[in-house]
Amino acid sequence: MKNLFTITAVSAGLAFGVTAQAKEREHEEQSISSSDVPAAVQQAAQAEAKGGTIVRWEKDGANFEAVIDKNGKQIGVEMDANGKVLSKHNEAKEHKEKGAKY
């Protein structure tokens, strides 16, 4: 009976870990093509990019991110599928936090 409890507990722990990893992966940014970005999002990004250039698109869950190069700095502008700006951040700082090397 003790072994059955141990096996059940270990199995439940493993199942929870797999579920947690799947949820984490679901919110990882993925590079996408501009053709995969809704028109409303592209228009909002162009408005944000005045004087700059959109260098790449990323998708994070249901949201989109335009990475804009403006005056030698890259900023990320996160938007929902309707083009509403949710947040802006310095891309260099974000990638340093994640351990990326540029």
CNS distance restraints for C-alpha pairs under 8 A (distance, minus, plus):
assign (resid   1 and name CA) (resid   5 and name CA) 6.40 0.50 0.50
assign (resid   2 and name CA) (resid   6 and name CA) 6.31 0.50 0.50
assign (resid   3 and name CA) (resid   7 and name CA) 6.08 0.50 0.50
assign (resid   4 and name CA) (resid   8 and name CA) 6.11 0.50 0.50
assign (resid   5 and name CA) (resid   9 and name CA) 6.11 0.50 0.50
assign (resid   6 and name CA) (resid  10 and name CA) 6.15 0.50 0.50
assign (resid   7 and name CA) (resid  11 and name CA) 6.05 0.50 0.50
assign (resid   8 and name CA) (resid  12 and name CA) 6.11 0.50 0.50
assign (resid   9 and name CA) (resid  13 and name CA) 6.20 0.50 0.50
assign (resid  10 and name CA) (resid  14 and name CA) 6.23 0.50 0.50
assign (resid  11 and name CA) (resid  15 and name CA) 6.16 0.50 0.50
assign (resid  12 and name CA) (resid  16 and name CA) 6.16 0.50 0.50
assign (resid  13 and name CA) (resid  17 and name CA) 6.22 0.50 0.50
assign (resid  14 and name CA) (resid  18 and name CA) 6.30 0.50 0.50
assign (resid  15 and name CA) (resid  19 and name CA) 6.26 0.50 0.50
assign (resid  16 and name CA) (resid  20 and name CA) 6.10 0.50 0.50
assign (resid  17 and name CA) (resid  21 and name CA) 6.22 0.50 0.50
assign (resid  18 and name CA) (resid  22 and name CA) 6.22 0.50 0.50
assign (resid  19 and name CA) (resid  23 and name CA) 6.29 0.50 0.50
assign (resid  20 and name CA) (resid  24 and name CA) 6.19 0.50 0.50
assign (resid  21 and name CA) (resid  25 and name CA) 6.10 0.50 0.50
assign (resid  22 and name CA) (resid  26 and name CA) 6.16 0.50 0.50
assign (resid  23 and name CA) (resid  27 and name CA) 6.80 0.50 0.50
assign (resid  24 and name CA) (resid  28 and name CA) 6.68 0.50 0.50
assign (resid  26 and name CA) (resid  60 and name CA) 7.66 0.50 0.50
assign (resid  26 and name CA) (resid  61 and name CA) 6.02 0.50 0.50
assign (resid  27 and name CA) (resid  60 and name CA) 5.35 0.50 0.50
assign (resid  27 and name CA) (resid  61 and name CA) 5.05 0.50 0.50
assign (resid  28 and name CA) (resid  60 and name CA) 5.75 0.50 0.50
assign (resid  28 and name CA) (resid  61 and name CA) 7.34 0.50 0.50
assign (resid  29 and name CA) (resid  58 and name CA) 5.84 0.50 0.50
assign (resid  29 and name CA) (resid  59 and name CA) 5.36 0.50 0.50
assign (resid  29 and name CA) (resid  60 and name CA) 4.52 0.50 0.50
assign (resid  29 and name CA) (resid  61 and name CA) 7.65 0.50 0.50
assign (resid  30 and name CA) (resid  58 and name CA) 5.20 0.50 0.50
assign (resid  30 and name CA) (resid  59 and name CA) 5.19 0.50 0.50
assign (resid  30 and name CA) (resid  60 and name CA) 6.54 0.50 0.50
assign (resid  31 and name CA) (resid  56 and name CA) 7.30 0.50 0.50
assign (resid  31 and name CA) (resid  57 and name CA) 5.80 0.50 0.50
assign (resid  31 and name CA) (resid  58 and name CA) 4.33 0.50 0.50
assign (resid  31 and name CA) (resid  59 and name CA) 6.43 0.50 0.50
assign (resid  32 and name CA) (resid  36 and name CA) 6.59 0.50 0.50
assign (resid  32 and name CA) (resid  37 and name CA) 7.97 0.50 0.50
assign (resid  32 and name CA) (resid  56 and name CA) 7.75 0.50 0.50
assign (resid  32 and name CA) (resid  57 and name CA) 5.51 0.50 0.50
assign (resid  32 and name CA) (resid  58 and name CA) 5.45 0.50 0.50
assign (resid  32 and name CA) (resid  59 and name CA) 6.65 0.50 0.50
assign (resid  33 and name CA) (resid  37 and name CA) 7.22 0.50 0.50
assign (resid  33 and name CA) (resid  56 and name CA) 7.84 0.50 0.50
assign (resid  33 and name CA) (resid  57 and name CA) 6.50 0.50 0.50
assign (resid  34 and name CA) (resid  42 and name CA) 7.91 0.50 0.50
assign (resid  34 and name CA) (resid  56 and name CA) 7.88 0.50 0.50
assign (resid  34 and name CA) (resid  57 and name CA) 6.44 0.50 0.50
assign (resid  37 and name CA) (resid  41 and name CA) 6.55 0.50 0.50
assign (resid  37 and name CA) (resid  42 and name CA) 6.54 0.50 0.50
assign (resid  37 and name CA) (resid  57 and name CA) 8.00 0.50 0.50
assign (resid  37 and name CA) (resid  64 and name CA) 7.56 0.50 0.50
assign (resid  38 and name CA) (resid  42 and name CA) 6.38 0.50 0.50
assign (resid  38 and name CA) (resid  81 and name CA) 6.78 0.50 0.50
assign (resid  38 and name CA) (resid  82 and name CA) 7.81 0.50 0.50
assign (resid  39 and name CA) (resid  43 and name CA) 6.15 0.50 0.50
assign (resid  40 and name CA) (resid  44 and name CA) 6.25 0.50 0.50
assign (resid  40 and name CA) (resid  81 and name CA) 7.49 0.50 0.50
assign (resid  40 and name CA) (resid  82 and name CA) 5.69 0.50 0.50
assign (resid  40 and name CA) (resid  83 and name CA) 5.12 0.50 0.50
assign (resid  41 and name CA) (resid  45 and name CA) 6.14 0.50 0.50
assign (resid  41 and name CA) (resid  64 and name CA) 7.59 0.50 0.50
assign (resid  41 and name CA) (resid  79 and name CA) 6.87 0.50 0.50
assign (resid  41 and name CA) (resid  80 and name CA) 7.46 0.50 0.50
assign (resid  41 and name CA) (resid  81 and name CA) 6.30 0.50 0.50
assign (resid  41 and name CA) (resid  82 and name CA) 6.09 0.50 0.50
assign (resid  41 and name CA) (resid  83 and name CA) 3.98 0.50 0.50
assign (resid  41 and name CA) (resid  84 and name CA) 7.61 0.50 0.50
assign (resid  42 and name CA) (resid  46 and name CA) 6.16 0.50 0.50
assign (resid  42 and name CA) (resid  83 and name CA) 7.43 0.50 0.50
assign (resid  43 and name CA) (resid  47 and name CA) 6.35 0.50 0.50
assign (resid  43 and name CA) (resid  83 and name CA) 7.46 0.50 0.50
assign (resid  44 and name CA) (resid  48 and name CA) 6.37 0.50 0.50
assign (resid  44 and name CA) (resid  83 and name CA) 5.42 0.50 0.50
assign (resid  44 and name CA) (resid  84 and name CA) 7.37 0.50 0.50
assign (resid  44 and name CA) (resid  85 and name CA) 7.70 0.50 0.50
assign (resid  45 and name CA) (resid  49 and name CA) 6.03 0.50 0.50
assign (resid  45 and name CA) (resid  54 and name CA) 7.77 0.50 0.50
assign (resid  45 and name CA) (resid  66 and name CA) 6.38 0.50 0.50
assign (resid  45 and name CA) (resid  77 and name CA) 7.46 0.50 0.50
assign (resid  45 and name CA) (resid  83 and name CA) 7.72 0.50 0.50
assign (resid  46 and name CA) (resid  50 and name CA) 6.53 0.50 0.50
assign (resid  46 and name CA) (resid  54 and name CA) 7.69 0.50 0.50
assign (resid  48 and name CA) (resid  77 and name CA) 7.95 0.50 0.50
assign (resid  49 and name CA) (resid  53 and name CA) 6.02 0.50 0.50
assign (resid  49 and name CA) (resid  54 and name CA) 6.74 0.50 0.50
assign (resid  49 and name CA) (resid  68 and name CA) 6.19 0.50 0.50
assign (resid  49 and name CA) (resid  69 and name CA) 7.95 0.50 0.50
assign (resid  49 and name CA) (resid  70 and name CA) 7.28 0.50 0.50
assign (resid  51 and name CA) (resid  70 and name CA) 6.59 0.50 0.50
assign (resid  52 and name CA) (resid  68 and name CA) 6.42 0.50 0.50
assign (resid  52 and name CA) (resid  69 and name CA) 5.51 0.50 0.50
assign (resid  52 and name CA) (resid  70 and name CA) 4.28 0.50 0.50
assign (resid  52 and name CA) (resid  71 and name CA) 7.04 0.50 0.50
assign (resid  53 and name CA) (resid  68 and name CA) 5.44 0.50 0.50
assign (resid  53 and name CA) (resid  69 and name CA) 5.26 0.50 0.50
assign (resid  53 and name CA) (resid  70 and name CA) 6.58 0.50 0.50
assign (resid  54 and name CA) (resid  66 and name CA) 6.35 0.50 0.50
assign (resid  54 and name CA) (resid  67 and name CA) 5.71 0.50 0.50
assign (resid  54 and name CA) (resid  68 and name CA) 4.35 0.50 0.50
assign (resid  54 and name CA) (resid  69 and name CA) 6.30 0.50 0.50
assign (resid  55 and name CA) (resid  66 and name CA) 7.66 0.50 0.50
assign (resid  55 and name CA) (resid  67 and name CA) 5.73 0.50 0.50
assign (resid  55 and name CA) (resid  68 and name CA) 5.73 0.50 0.50
assign (resid  55 and name CA) (resid  69 and name CA) 6.44 0.50 0.50
assign (resid  56 and name CA) (resid  66 and name CA) 6.14 0.50 0.50
assign (resid  56 and name CA) (resid  67 and name CA) 5.37 0.50 0.50
assign (resid  56 and name CA) (resid  68 and name CA) 7.48 0.50 0.50
assign (resid  57 and name CA) (resid  64 and name CA) 7.19 0.50 0.50
assign (resid  57 and name CA) (resid  65 and name CA) 5.72 0.50 0.50
assign (resid  57 and name CA) (resid  66 and name CA) 4.82 0.50 0.50
assign (resid  57 and name CA) (resid  67 and name CA) 6.23 0.50 0.50
assign (resid  58 and name CA) (resid  64 and name CA) 5.81 0.50 0.50
assign (resid  58 and name CA) (resid  65 and name CA) 4.96 0.50 0.50
assign (resid  58 and name CA) (resid  66 and name CA) 6.50 0.50 0.50
assign (resid  58 and name CA) (resid  67 and name CA) 7.82 0.50 0.50
assign (resid  59 and name CA) (resid  63 and name CA) 5.85 0.50 0.50
assign (resid  59 and name CA) (resid  64 and name CA) 4.52 0.50 0.50
assign (resid  59 and name CA) (resid  65 and name CA) 6.07 0.50 0.50
assign (resid  60 and name CA) (resid  64 and name CA) 6.08 0.50 0.50
assign (resid  60 and name CA) (resid  65 and name CA) 7.44 0.50 0.50
assign (resid  62 and name CA) (resid  80 and name CA) 6.94 0.50 0.50
assign (resid  62 and name CA) (resid  81 and name CA) 6.99 0.50 0.50
assign (resid  63 and name CA) (resid  78 and name CA) 6.78 0.50 0.50
assign (resid  63 and name CA) (resid  79 and name CA) 5.71 0.50 0.50
assign (resid  63 and name CA) (resid  80 and name CA) 4.62 0.50 0.50
assign (resid  63 and name CA) (resid  81 and name CA) 6.05 0.50 0.50
assign (resid  64 and name CA) (resid  78 and name CA) 5.66 0.50 0.50
assign (resid  64 and name CA) (resid  79 and name CA) 5.27 0.50 0.50
assign (resid  64 and name CA) (resid  80 and name CA) 6.15 0.50 0.50
assign (resid  64 and name CA) (resid  81 and name CA) 6.92 0.50 0.50
assign (resid  65 and name CA) (resid  76 and name CA) 6.19 0.50 0.50
assign (resid  65 and name CA) (resid  77 and name CA) 5.33 0.50 0.50
assign (resid  65 and name CA) (resid  78 and name CA) 4.26 0.50 0.50
assign (resid  65 and name CA) (resid  79 and name CA) 6.10 0.50 0.50
assign (resid  66 and name CA) (resid  76 and name CA) 5.70 0.50 0.50
assign (resid  66 and name CA) (resid  77 and name CA) 5.28 0.50 0.50
assign (resid  66 and name CA) (resid  78 and name CA) 6.61 0.50 0.50
assign (resid  67 and name CA) (resid  74 and name CA) 6.39 0.50 0.50
assign (resid  67 and name CA) (resid  75 and name CA) 5.65 0.50 0.50
assign (resid  67 and name CA) (resid  76 and name CA) 4.47 0.50 0.50
assign (resid  67 and name CA) (resid  77 and name CA) 6.44 0.50 0.50
assign (resid  67 and name CA) (resid  91 and name CA) 7.57 0.50 0.50
assign (resid  68 and name CA) (resid  74 and name CA) 5.37 0.50 0.50
assign (resid  68 and name CA) (resid  75 and name CA) 5.29 0.50 0.50
assign (resid  68 and name CA) (resid  76 and name CA) 6.28 0.50 0.50
assign (resid  68 and name CA) (resid  77 and name CA) 7.63 0.50 0.50
assign (resid  69 and name CA) (resid  73 and name CA) 5.51 0.50 0.50
assign (resid  69 and name CA) (resid  74 and name CA) 4.41 0.50 0.50
assign (resid  69 and name CA) (resid  75 and name CA) 6.59 0.50 0.50
assign (resid  70 and name CA) (resid  74 and name CA) 6.24 0.50 0.50
assign (resid  70 and name CA) (resid  75 and name CA) 7.60 0.50 0.50
assign (resid  73 and name CA) (resid  90 and name CA) 7.83 0.50 0.50
assign (resid  74 and name CA) (resid  90 and name CA) 6.32 0.50 0.50
assign (resid  74 and name CA) (resid  91 and name CA) 5.50 0.50 0.50
assign (resid  74 and name CA) (resid  92 and name CA) 6.85 0.50 0.50
assign (resid  75 and name CA) (resid  88 and name CA) 6.77 0.50 0.50
assign (resid  75 and name CA) (resid  89 and name CA) 5.57 0.50 0.50
assign (resid  75 and name CA) (resid  90 and name CA) 4.64 0.50 0.50
assign (resid  75 and name CA) (resid  91 and name CA) 5.11 0.50 0.50
assign (resid  75 and name CA) (resid  92 and name CA) 7.96 0.50 0.50
assign (resid  76 and name CA) (resid  88 and name CA) 5.52 0.50 0.50
assign (resid  76 and name CA) (resid  89 and name CA) 5.24 0.50 0.50
assign (resid  76 and name CA) (resid  90 and name CA) 6.26 0.50 0.50
assign (resid  76 and name CA) (resid  91 and name CA) 5.72 0.50 0.50
assign (resid  77 and name CA) (resid  85 and name CA) 6.88 0.50 0.50
assign (resid  77 and name CA) (resid  86 and name CA) 7.58 0.50 0.50
assign (resid  77 and name CA) (resid  87 and name CA) 5.91 0.50 0.50
assign (resid  77 and name CA) (resid  88 and name CA) 4.52 0.50 0.50
assign (resid  77 and name CA) (resid  89 and name CA) 6.73 0.50 0.50
assign (resid  78 and name CA) (resid  85 and name CA) 5.96 0.50 0.50
assign (resid  78 and name CA) (resid  86 and name CA) 5.46 0.50 0.50
assign (resid  78 and name CA) (resid  87 and name CA) 5.23 0.50 0.50
assign (resid  78 and name CA) (resid  88 and name CA) 6.25 0.50 0.50
assign (resid  79 and name CA) (resid  83 and name CA) 5.40 0.50 0.50
assign (resid  79 and name CA) (resid  84 and name CA) 5.24 0.50 0.50
assign (resid  79 and name CA) (resid  85 and name CA) 4.41 0.50 0.50
assign (resid  79 and name CA) (resid  86 and name CA) 5.16 0.50 0.50
assign (resid  79 and name CA) (resid  87 and name CA) 7.19 0.50 0.50
assign (resid  80 and name CA) (resid  84 and name CA) 5.49 0.50 0.50
assign (resid  80 and name CA) (resid  85 and name CA) 6.83 0.50 0.50
assign (resid  80 and name CA) (resid  86 and name CA) 6.89 0.50 0.50
assign (resid  89 and name CA) (resid  94 and name CA) 7.65 0.50 0.50
assign (resid  90 and name CA) (resid  94 and name CA) 6.51 0.50 0.50
assign (resid  91 and name CA) (resid  95 and name CA) 6.19 0.50 0.50
assign (resid  92 and name CA) (resid  96 and name CA) 6.23 0.50 0.50
assign (resid  93 and name CA) (resid  97 and name CA) 6.27 0.50 0.50
assign (resid  94 and name CA) (resid  98 and name CA) 6.42 0.50 0.50
assign (resid  95 and name CA) (resid  99 and name CA) 6.10 0.50 0.50
assign (resid  95 and name CA) (resid 100 and name CA) 5.10 0.50 0.50
assign (resid  95 and name CA) (resid 101 and name CA) 7.45 0.50 0.50
assign (resid  96 and name CA) (resid 100 and name CA) 5.71 0.50 0.50
assign (resid  96 and name CA) (resid 101 and name CA) 7.14 0.50 0.50
